[in-house]
Amino acid sequence: MEIRIGILNAPRELSFETDESAADVSGKVSAAIGGGTGVLELTDNKGAQYVVPVAGIAYVQIGAEETRRVGFVA
């Protein structure tokens, strides 16, 4: 699933693919914003870790969980 994080005062957004479910990502975002450690920590599907300060987050867009289709579709 694709995750997009908008950063305040930055012209580009942070975008990456993750193997985590939408519920897991949403829970991590809610916990971080709700007063956790002050940072949002997510891991992409290649193992890279992203640490974003909560104070700098403008928005978090969580893509739909969809399996990729292989072959021709009728």
PDB file of N, CA, C and O in Angstrom, chain B, residues numbered from 101:
ATOM      1  N   MET B 101       0.838  -1.156   0.000  1.00  0.00           N
ATOM      2  CA  MET B 101       0.000   0.000   0.000  1.00  0.00           C
ATOM      3  C   MET B 101       0.892   1.230   0.000  1.00  0.00           C
ATOM      4  O   MET B 101       1.986   1.219   0.564  1.00  0.00           O
ATOM      5  N   GLU B 102       0.413   2.287  -0.637  1.00  0.00           N
ATOM      6  CA  GLU B 102       1.193   3.512  -0.734  1.00  0.00           C
ATOM      7  C   GLU B 102       0.836   4.455   0.407  1.00  0.00           C
ATOM      8  O   GLU B 102      -0.336   4.641   0.736  1.00  0.00           O
ATOM      9  N   ILE B 103       1.857   5.042   0.998  1.00  0.00           N
ATOM     10  CA  ILE B 103       1.706   6.025   2.066  1.00  0.00           C
ATOM     11  C   ILE B 103       2.282   7.346   1.565  1.00  0.00           C
ATOM     12  O   ILE B 103       3.375   7.382   0.999  1.00  0.00           O
ATOM     13  N   ARG B 104       1.542   8.423   1.778  1.00  0.00           N
ATOM     14  CA  ARG B 104       2.022   9.766   1.435  1.00  0.00           C
ATOM     15  C   ARG B 104       1.903  10.636   2.672  1.00  0.00           C
ATOM     16  O   ARG B 104       0.848  10.704   3.302  1.00  0.00           O
ATOM     17  N   ILE B 105       3.003  11.303   3.011  1.00  0.00           N
ATOM     18  CA  ILE B 105       3.027  12.187   4.176  1.00  0.00           C
ATOM     19  C   ILE B 105       3.403  13.582   3.703  1.00  0.00           C
ATOM     20  O   ILE B 105       4.476  13.796   3.138  1.00  0.00           O
ATOM     21  N   GLY B 106       2.501  14.527   3.943  1.00  0.00           N
ATOM     22  CA  GLY B 106       2.774  15.919   3.617  1.00  0.00           C
ATOM     23  C   GLY B 106       3.521  16.565   4.772  1.00  0.00           C
ATOM     24  O   GLY B 106       3.141  16.407   5.932  1.00  0.00           O
ATOM     25  N   ILE B 107       4.575  17.285   4.456  1.00  0.00           N
ATOM     26  CA  ILE B 107       5.404  17.945   5.454  1.00  0.00           C
ATOM     27  C   ILE B 107       5.175  19.453   5.370  1.00  0.00           C
ATOM     28  O   ILE B 107       5.190  20.026   4.280  1.00  0.00           O
ATOM     29  N   LEU B 108       4.963  20.096   6.521  1.00  0.00           N
ATOM     30  CA  LEU B 108       4.766  21.545   6.549  1.00  0.00           C
ATOM     31  C   LEU B 108       5.988  22.261   5.986  1.00  0.00           C
ATOM     32  O   LEU B 108       7.127  21.867   6.238  1.00  0.00           O
ATOM     33  N   ASN B 109       5.733  23.317   5.220  1.00  0.00           N
ATOM     34  CA  ASN B 109       6.783  24.163   4.639  1.00  0.00           C
ATOM     35  C   ASN B 109       7.743  23.395   3.744  1.00  0.00           C
ATOM     36  O   ASN B 109       8.898  23.796   3.600  1.00  0.00           O
ATOM     37  N   ALA B 110       7.295  22.302   3.142  1.00  0.00           N
ATOM     38  CA  ALA B 110       8.114  21.532   2.200  1.00  0.00           C
ATOM     39  C   ALA B 110       7.316  21.390   0.903  1.00  0.00           C
ATOM     40  O   ALA B 110       6.132  21.057   0.942  1.00  0.00           O
ATOM     41  N   PRO B 111       7.948  21.637  -0.237  1.00  0.00           N
ATOM     42  CA  PRO B 111       7.210  21.581  -1.501  1.00  0.00           C
ATOM     43  C   PRO B 111       6.841  20.166  -1.954  1.00  0.00           C
ATOM     44  O   PRO B 111       5.934  20.000  -2.769  1.00  0.00           O
ATOM     45  N   ARG B 112       7.515  19.169  -1.450  1.00  0.00           N
ATOM     46  CA  ARG B 112       7.251  17.793  -1.862  1.00  0.00           C
ATOM     47  C   ARG B 112       6.780  16.974  -0.676  1.00  0.00           C
ATOM     48  O   ARG B 112       7.023  17.318   0.481  1.00  0.00           O
ATOM     49  N   GLU B 113       6.095  15.875  -0.995  1.00  0.00           N
ATOM     50  CA  GLU B 113       5.622  14.980   0.046  1.00  0.00           C
ATOM     51  C   GLU B 113       6.510  13.747   0.116  1.00  0.00           C
ATOM     52  O   GLU B 113       7.213  13.425  -0.841  1.00  0.00           O
ATOM     53  N   LEU B 114       6.476  13.067   1.239  1.00  0.00           N
ATOM     54  CA  LEU B 114       7.198  11.819   1.436  1.00  0.00           C
ATOM     55  C   LEU B 114       6.270  10.699   0.985  1.00  0.00           C
ATOM     56  O   LEU B 114       5.160  10.578   1.502  1.00  0.00           O
ATOM     57  N   SER B 115       6.706   9.873   0.026  1.00  0.00           N
ATOM     58  CA  SER B 115       5.858   8.833  -0.530  1.00  0.00           C
ATOM     59  C   SER B 115       6.641   7.527  -0.601  1.00  0.00           C
ATOM     60  O   SER B 115       7.773   7.495  -1.085  1.00  0.00           O
ATOM     61  N   PHE B 116       6.021   6.437  -0.109  1.00  0.00           N
ATOM     62  CA  PHE B 116       6.664   5.127  -0.151  1.00  0.00           C
ATOM     63  C   PHE B 116       5.621   4.028  -0.053  1.00  0.00           C
ATOM     64  O   PHE B 116       4.473   4.284   0.311  1.00  0.00           O
ATOM     65  N   GLU B 117       6.022   2.801  -0.380  1.00  0.00           N
ATOM     66  CA  GLU B 117       5.163   1.618  -0.310  1.00  0.00           C
ATOM     67  C   GLU B 117       5.491   0.851   0.968  1.00  0.00           C
ATOM     68  O   GLU B 117       6.654   0.762   1.361  1.00  0.00           O
ATOM     69  N   THR B 118       4.465   0.299   1.615  1.00  0.00           N
ATOM     70  CA  THR B 118       4.666  -0.493   2.818  1.00  0.00           C
ATOM     71  C   THR B 118       3.831  -1.764   2.752  1.00  0.00           C
ATOM     72  O   THR B 118       2.815  -1.818   2.059  1.00  0.00           O
ATOM     73  N   ASP B 119       4.269  -2.783   3.481  1.00  0.00           N
ATOM     74  CA  ASP B 119       3.544  -4.044   3.556  1.00  0.00           C
ATOM     75  C   ASP B 119       2.588  -4.076   4.745  1.00  0.00           C
ATOM     76  O   ASP B 119       1.853  -5.050   4.911  1.00  0.00           O
ATOM     77  N   GLU B 120       2.581  -3.033   5.574  1.00  0.00           N
ATOM     78  CA  GLU B 120       1.715  -2.985   6.746  1.00  0.00           C
ATOM     79  C   GLU B 120       0.270  -2.747   6.312  1.00  0.00           C
ATOM     80  O   GLU B 120       0.023  -2.183   5.246  1.00  0.00           O
ATOM     81  N   SER B 121      -0.672  -3.173   7.130  1.00  0.00           N
ATOM     82  CA  SER B 121      -2.083  -2.970   6.815  1.00  0.00           C
ATOM     83  C   SER B 121      -2.476  -1.520   7.079  1.00  0.00           C
ATOM     84  O   SER B 121      -1.778  -0.792   7.785  1.00  0.00           O
ATOM     85  N   ALA B 122      -3.605  -1.114   6.502  1.00  0.00           N
ATOM     86  CA  ALA B 122      -4.102   0.247   6.698  1.00  0.00           C
ATOM     87  C   ALA B 122      -4.423   0.506   8.164  1.00  0.00           C
ATOM     88  O   ALA B 122      -4.208   1.608   8.668  1.00  0.00           O
ATOM     89  N   ALA B 123      -4.938  -0.515   8.846  1.00  0.00           N
ATOM     90  CA  ALA B 123      -5.266  -0.370  10.265  1.00  0.00           C
ATOM     91  C   ALA B 123      -4.010  -0.151  11.104  1.00  0.00           C
ATOM     92  O   ALA B 123      -4.025   0.652  12.037  1.00  0.00           O
ATOM     93  N   ASP B 124      -2.921  -0.856  10.785  1.00  0.00           N
ATOM     94  CA  ASP B 124      -1.666  -0.690  11.522  1.00  0.00           C
ATOM     95  C   ASP B 124      -1.095   0.709  11.325  1.00  0.00           C
ATOM     96  O   ASP B 124      -0.673   1.355  12.283  1.00  0.00           O
ATOM     97  N   VAL B 125      -1.084   1.173  10.074  1.00  0.00           N
ATOM     98  CA  VAL B 125      -0.539   2.498   9.779  1.00  0.00           C
ATOM     99  C   VAL B 125      -1.394   3.572  10.450  1.00  0.00           C
ATOM    100  O   VAL B 125      -0.860   4.506  11.049  1.00  0.00           O
ATOM    101  N   SER B 126      -2.706   3.446  10.355  1.00  0.00           N
ATOM    102  CA  SER B 126      -3.608   4.405  10.974  1.00  0.00           C
ATOM    103  C   SER B 126      -3.420   4.436  12.487  1.00  0.00           C
ATOM    104  O   SER B 126      -3.453   5.507  13.093  1.00  0.00           O
ATOM    105  N   GLY B 127      -3.224   3.280  13.097  1.00  0.00           N
ATOM    106  CA  GLY B 127      -2.985   3.214  14.534  1.00  0.00           C
ATOM    107  C   GLY B 127      -1.698   3.893  14.940  1.00  0.00           C
ATOM    108  O   GLY B 127      -1.649   4.585  15.956  1.00  0.00           O
ATOM    109  N   LYS B 128      -0.646   3.698  14.146  1.00  0.00           N
ATOM    110  CA  LYS B 128       0.638   4.346  14.447  1.00  0.00           C
ATOM    111  C   LYS B 128       0.536   5.855  14.321  1.00  0.00           C
ATOM    112  O   LYS B 128       1.100   6.590  15.131  1.00  0.00           O
ATOM    113  N   VAL B 129      -0.194   6.325  13.287  1.00  0.00           N
ATOM    114  CA  VAL B 129      -0.365   7.769  13.091  1.00  0.00           C
ATOM    115  C   VAL B 129      -1.152   8.357  14.256  1.00  0.00           C
ATOM    116  O   VAL B 129      -0.771   9.391  14.804  1.00  0.00           O
ATOM    117  N   SER B 130      -2.238   7.709  14.632  1.00  0.00           N
ATOM    118  CA  SER B 130      -3.063   8.196  15.743  1.00  0.00           C
ATOM    119  C   SER B 130      -2.292   8.223  17.056  1.00  0.00           C
ATOM    120  O   SER B 130      -2.410   9.174  17.828  1.00  0.00           O
ATOM    121  N   ALA B 131      -1.506   7.183  17.312  1.00  0.00           N
ATOM    122  CA  ALA B 131      -0.717   7.126  18.550  1.00  0.00           C
ATOM    123  C   ALA B 131       0.345   8.215  18.577  1.00  0.00           C
ATOM    124  O   ALA B 131       0.576   8.832  19.617  1.00  0.00           O
ATOM    125  N   ALA B 132       0.992   8.455  17.440  1.00  0.00           N
ATOM    126  CA  ALA B 132       2.041   9.471  17.390  1.00  0.00           C
ATOM    127  C   ALA B 132       1.460  10.870  17.582  1.00  0.00           C
ATOM    128  O   ALA B 132       2.028  11.689  18.304  1.00  0.00           O
ATOM    129  N   ILE B 133       0.332  11.140  16.936  1.00  0.00           N
ATOM    130  CA  ILE B 133      -0.281  12.460  17.045  1.00  0.00           C
ATOM    131  C   ILE B 133      -0.924  12.645  18.413  1.00  0.00           C
ATOM    132  O   ILE B 133      -0.951  13.755  18.945  1.00  0.00           O
ATOM    133  N   GLY B 134      -1.438  11.566  18.980  1.00  0.00           N
ATOM    134  CA  GLY B 134      -2.141  11.638  20.252  1.00  0.00           C
ATOM    135  C   GLY B 134      -1.266  11.860  21.462  1.00  0.00           C
ATOM    136  O   GLY B 134      -1.783  11.925  22.576  1.00  0.00           O
ATOM    137  N   GLY B 135       0.024  11.978  21.295  1.00  0.00           N
ATOM    138  CA  GLY B 135       0.869  12.284  22.442  1.00  0.00           C
ATOM    139  C   GLY B 135       1.885  11.219  22.757  1.00  0.00           C
ATOM    140  O   GLY B 135       2.300  11.075  23.907  1.00  0.00           O
ATOM    141  N   GLY B 136       2.292  10.474  21.759  1.00  0.00           N
ATOM    142  CA  GLY B 136       3.322   9.453  21.978  1.00  0.00           C
ATOM    143  C   GLY B 136       4.686  10.082  22.140  1.00  0.00           C
ATOM    144  O   GLY B 136       4.873  10.953  22.990  1.00  0.00           O
ATOM    145  N   THR B 137       5.630   9.656  21.345  1.00  0.00           N
ATOM    146  CA  THR B 137       7.007  10.108  21.463  1.00  0.00           C
ATOM    147  C   THR B 137       7.287  11.406  20.711  1.00  0.00           C
ATOM    148  O   THR B 137       8.381  11.960  20.814  1.00  0.00           O
ATOM    149  N   GLY B 138       6.293  11.898  19.949  1.00  0.00           N
ATOM    150  CA  GLY B 138       6.507  13.118  19.172  1.00  0.00           C
ATOM    151  C   GLY B 138       7.032  12.850  17.780  1.00  0.00           C
ATOM    152  O   GLY B 138       7.286  13.785  17.021  1.00  0.00           O
ATOM    153  N   VAL B 139       7.198  11.575  17.431  1.00  0.00           N
ATOM    154  CA  VAL B 139       7.632  11.211  16.085  1.00  0.00           C
ATOM    155  C   VAL B 139       6.767  10.062  15.568  1.00  0.00           C
ATOM    156  O   VAL B 139       6.266   9.239  16.335  1.00  0.00           O
ATOM    157  N   LEU B 140       6.609  10.032  14.243  1.00  0.00           N
ATOM    158  CA  LEU B 140       5.905   8.953  13.567  1.00  0.00           C
ATOM    159  C   LEU B 140       6.957   8.070  12.917  1.00  0.00           C
ATOM    160  O   LEU B 140       7.764   8.545  12.119  1.00  0.00           O
ATOM    161  N   GLU B 141       6.950   6.786  13.256  1.00  0.00           N
ATOM    162  CA  GLU B 141       7.928   5.841  12.714  1.00  0.00           C
ATOM    163  C   GLU B 141       7.209   4.806  11.863  1.00  0.00           C
ATOM    164  O   GLU B 141       6.328   4.093  12.343  1.00  0.00           O
ATOM    165  N   LEU B 142       7.601   4.732  10.576  1.00  0.00           N
ATOM    166  CA  LEU B 142       7.039   3.754   9.646  1.00  0.00           C
ATOM    167  C   LEU B 142       8.165   3.084   8.880  1.00  0.00           C
ATOM    168  O   LEU B 142       9.237   3.666   8.713  1.00  0.00           O
ATOM    169  N   THR B 143       7.928   1.859   8.410  1.00  0.00           N
ATOM    170  CA  THR B 143       8.923   1.099   7.661  1.00  0.00           C
ATOM    171  C   THR B 143       8.350   0.743   6.299  1.00  0.00           C
ATOM    172  O   THR B 143       7.211   0.287   6.200  1.00  0.00           O
ATOM    173  N   ASP B 144       9.144   0.952   5.239  1.00  0.00           N
ATOM    174  CA  ASP B 144       8.660   0.610   3.902  1.00  0.00           C
ATOM    175  C   ASP B 144       8.881  -0.869   3.604  1.00  0.00           C
ATOM    176  O   ASP B 144       9.431  -1.600   4.427  1.00  0.00           O
ATOM    177  N   ASN B 145       8.447  -1.305   2.415  1.00  0.00           N
ATOM    178  CA  ASN B 145       8.530  -2.721   2.083  1.00  0.00           C
ATOM    179  C   ASN B 145       9.941  -3.187   1.742  1.00  0.00           C
ATOM    180  O   ASN B 145      10.151  -4.382   1.533  1.00  0.00           O
ATOM    181  N   LYS B 146      10.912  -2.280   1.681  1.00  0.00           N
ATOM    182  CA  LYS B 146      12.309  -2.644   1.456  1.00  0.00           C
ATOM    183  C   LYS B 146      13.120  -2.638   2.745  1.00  0.00           C
ATOM    184  O   LYS B 146      14.311  -2.952   2.734  1.00  0.00           O
ATOM    185  N   GLY B 147      12.477  -2.282   3.859  1.00  0.00           N
ATOM    186  CA  GLY B 147      13.154  -2.288   5.147  1.00  0.00           C
ATOM    187  C   GLY B 147      13.663  -0.939   5.615  1.00  0.00           C
ATOM    188  O   GLY B 147      14.190  -0.834   6.723  1.00  0.00           O
ATOM    189  N   ALA B 148      13.516   0.107   4.789  1.00  0.00           N
ATOM    190  CA  ALA B 148      13.956   1.441   5.195  1.00  0.00           C
ATOM    191  C   ALA B 148      12.972   2.002   6.218  1.00  0.00           C
ATOM    192  O   ALA B 148      11.762   1.808   6.100  1.00  0.00           O
ATOM    193  N   GLN B 149      13.500   2.696   7.219  1.00  0.00           N
ATOM    194  CA  GLN B 149      12.663   3.244   8.277  1.00  0.00           C
ATOM    195  C   GLN B 149      12.569   4.757   8.114  1.00  0.00           C
ATOM    196  O   GLN B 149      13.568   5.427   7.856  1.00  0.00           O
ATOM    197  N   TYR B 150      11.358   5.286   8.267  1.00  0.00           N
ATOM    198  CA  TYR B 150      11.098   6.719   8.166  1.00  0.00           C
ATOM    199  C   TYR B 150      10.665   7.226   9.527  1.00  0.00           C
ATOM    200  O   TYR B 150       9.758   6.671  10.147  1.00  0.00           O
ATOM    201  N   VAL B 151      11.318   8.287   9.991  1.00  0.00           N
ATOM    202  CA  VAL B 151      10.990   8.909  11.266  1.00  0.00           C
ATOM    203  C   VAL B 151      10.666  10.373  10.976  1.00  0.00           C
ATOM    204  O   VAL B 151      11.525  11.138  10.538  1.00  0.00           O
ATOM    205  N   VAL B 152       9.411  10.749  11.227  1.00  0.00           N
ATOM    206  CA  VAL B 152       8.933  12.093  10.903  1.00  0.00           C
ATOM    207  C   VAL B 152       8.447  12.763  12.181  1.00  0.00           C
ATOM    208  O   VAL B 152       7.627  12.188  12.896  1.00  0.00           O
ATOM    209  N   PRO B 153       8.936  13.975  12.491  1.00  0.00           N
ATOM    210  CA  PRO B 153       8.430  14.684  13.676  1.00  0.00           C
ATOM    211  C   PRO B 153       6.949  15.020  13.501  1.00  0.00           C
ATOM    212  O   PRO B 153       6.550  15.529  12.454  1.00  0.00           O
ATOM    213  N   VAL B 154       6.148  14.744  14.503  1.00  0.00           N
ATOM    214  CA  VAL B 154       4.702  14.958  14.432  1.00  0.00           C
ATOM    215  C   VAL B 154       4.389  16.438  14.211  1.00  0.00           C
ATOM    216  O   VAL B 154       3.416  16.761  13.529  1.00  0.00           O
ATOM    217  N   ALA B 155       5.170  17.315  14.758  1.00  0.00           N
ATOM    218  CA  ALA B 155       4.919  18.752  14.624  1.00  0.00           C
ATOM    219  C   ALA B 155       5.019  19.222  13.178  1.00  0.00           C
ATOM    220  O   ALA B 155       4.458  20.262  12.833  1.00  0.00           O
ATOM    221  N   GLY B 156       5.722  18.479  12.324  1.00  0.00           N
ATOM    222  CA  GLY B 156       5.898  18.878  10.937  1.00  0.00           C
ATOM    223  C   GLY B 156       4.953  18.206   9.968  1.00  0.00           C
ATOM    224  O   GLY B 156       5.044  18.443   8.763  1.00  0.00           O
ATOM    225  N   ILE B 157       4.042  17.367  10.459  1.00  0.00           N
ATOM    226  CA  ILE B 157       3.147  16.633   9.576  1.00  0.00           C
ATOM    227  C   ILE B 157       1.935  17.498   9.213  1.00  0.00           C
ATOM    228  O   ILE B 157       1.233  17.998  10.092  1.00  0.00           O
ATOM    229  N   ALA B 158       1.701  17.668   7.906  1.00  0.00           N
ATOM    230  CA  ALA B 158       0.519  18.387   7.436  1.00  0.00           C
ATOM    231  C   ALA B 158      -0.632  17.408   7.219  1.00  0.00           C
ATOM    232  O   ALA B 158      -1.770  17.697   7.589  1.00  0.00           O
ATOM    233  N   TYR B 159      -0.339  16.236   6.615  1.00  0.00           N
ATOM    234  CA  TYR B 159      -1.359  15.217   6.391  1.00  0.00           C
ATOM    235  C   TYR B 159      -0.692  13.871   6.156  1.00  0.00           C
ATOM    236  O   TYR B 159       0.492  13.803   5.827  1.00  0.00           O
ATOM    237  N   VAL B 160      -1.460  12.803   6.327  1.00  0.00           N
ATOM    238  CA  VAL B 160      -1.018  11.444   6.021  1.00  0.00           C
ATOM    239  C   VAL B 160      -2.101  10.805   5.168  1.00  0.00           C
ATOM    240  O   VAL B 160      -3.251  10.692   5.592  1.00  0.00           O
ATOM    241  N   GLN B 161      -1.730  10.389   3.962  1.00  0.00           N
ATOM    242  CA  GLN B 161      -2.668   9.725   3.059  1.00  0.00           C
ATOM    243  C   GLN B 161      -2.309   8.247   3.009  1.00  0.00           C
ATOM    244  O   GLN B 161      -1.185   7.879   2.667  1.00  0.00           O
ATOM    245  N   ILE B 162      -3.279   7.407   3.354  1.00  0.00           N
ATOM    246  CA  ILE B 162      -3.078   5.963   3.357  1.00  0.00           C
ATOM    247  C   ILE B 162      -3.820   5.396   2.156  1.00  0.00           C
ATOM    248  O   ILE B 162      -5.041   5.514   2.059  1.00  0.00           O
ATOM    249  N   GLY B 163      -3.068   4.772   1.233  1.00  0.00           N
ATOM    250  CA  GLY B 163      -3.678   4.205   0.036  1.00  0.00           C
ATOM    251  C   GLY B 163      -4.501   2.967   0.348  1.00  0.00           C
ATOM    252  O   GLY B 163      -4.398   2.385   1.428  1.00  0.00           O
ATOM    253  N   ALA B 164      -5.314   2.578  -0.616  1.00  0.00           N
ATOM    254  CA  ALA B 164      -6.162   1.399  -0.448  1.00  0.00           C
ATOM    255  C   ALA B 164      -5.331   0.129  -0.541  1.00  0.00           C
ATOM    256  O   ALA B 164      -4.368   0.053  -1.304  1.00  0.00           O
ATOM    257  N   GLU B 165      -5.717  -0.863   0.246  1.00  0.00           N
ATOM    258  CA  GLU B 165      -5.046  -2.155   0.174  1.00  0.00           C
ATOM    259  C   GLU B 165      -5.592  -2.896  -1.034  1.00  0.00           C
ATOM    260  O   GLU B 165      -6.752  -3.309  -1.044  1.00  0.00           O
ATOM    261  N   GLU B 166      -4.765  -3.061  -2.041  1.00  0.00           N
ATOM    262  CA  GLU B 166      -5.202  -3.709  -3.270  1.00  0.00           C
ATOM    263  C   GLU B 166      -4.080  -4.578  -3.789  1.00  0.00           C
ATOM    264  O   GLU B 166      -2.932  -4.140  -3.872  1.00  0.00           O
ATOM    265  N   THR B 167      -4.406  -5.801  -4.137  1.00  0.00           N
ATOM    266  CA  THR B 167      -3.392  -6.673  -4.716  1.00  0.00           C
ATOM    267  C   THR B 167      -3.235  -6.314  -6.183  1.00  0.00           C
ATOM    268  O   THR B 167      -4.202  -5.938  -6.846  1.00  0.00           O
ATOM    269  N   ARG B 168      -2.032  -6.428  -6.679  1.00  0.00           N
ATOM    270  CA  ARG B 168      -1.766  -6.093  -8.078  1.00  0.00           C
ATOM    271  C   ARG B 168      -2.221  -7.244  -8.958  1.00  0.00           C
ATOM    272  O   ARG B 168      -1.977  -8.415  -8.669  1.00  0.00           O
ATOM    273  N   ARG B 169      -2.881  -6.877 -10.025  1.00  0.00           N
ATOM    274  CA  ARG B 169      -3.375  -7.883 -10.968  1.00  0.00           C
ATOM    275  C   ARG B 169      -2.280  -8.224 -11.967  1.00  0.00           C
ATOM    276  O   ARG B 169      -1.515  -7.365 -12.405  1.00  0.00           O
ATOM    277  N   VAL B 170      -2.231  -9.486 -12.308  1.00  0.00           N
ATOM    278  CA  VAL B 170      -1.261  -9.963 -13.280  1.00  0.00           C
ATOM    279  C   VAL B 170      -2.031 -10.558 -14.446  1.00  0.00           C
ATOM    280  O   VAL B 170      -2.969 -11.331 -14.251  1.00  0.00           O
ATOM    281  N   GLY B 171      -1.632 -10.198 -15.659  1.00  0.00           N
ATOM    282  CA  GLY B 171      -2.297 -10.753 -16.835  1.00  0.00           C
ATOM    283  C   GLY B 171      -3.329  -9.799 -17.398  1.00  0.00           C
ATOM    284  O   GLY B 171      -3.375  -8.622 -17.042  1.00  0.00           O
ATOM    285  N   PHE B 172      -4.150 -10.325 -18.278  1.00  0.00           N
ATOM    286  CA  PHE B 172      -5.156  -9.523 -18.931  1.00  0.00           C
ATOM    287  C   PHE B 172      -6.456  -9.578 -18.156  1.00  0.00           C
ATOM    288  O   PHE B 172      -6.822 -10.609 -17.592  1.00  0.00           O
ATOM    289  N   VAL B 173      -7.155  -8.435 -18.139  1.00  0.00           N
ATOM    290  CA  VAL B 173      -8.428  -8.340 -17.447  1.00  0.00           C
ATOM    291  C   VAL B 173      -9.526  -8.219 -18.487  1.00  0.00           C
ATOM    292  O   VAL B 173      -9.407  -7.423 -19.418  1.00  0.00           O
ATOM    293  N   ALA B 174     -10.581  -8.985 -18.347  1.00  0.00           N
ATOM    294  CA  ALA B 174     -11.668  -8.970 -19.334  1.00  0.00           C
ATOM    295  C   ALA B 174     -12.543  -7.768 -19.177  1.00  0.00           C
ATOM    296  O   ALA B 174     -13.504  -7.601 -19.928  1.00  0.00           O
TER     297      ALA B 174
END
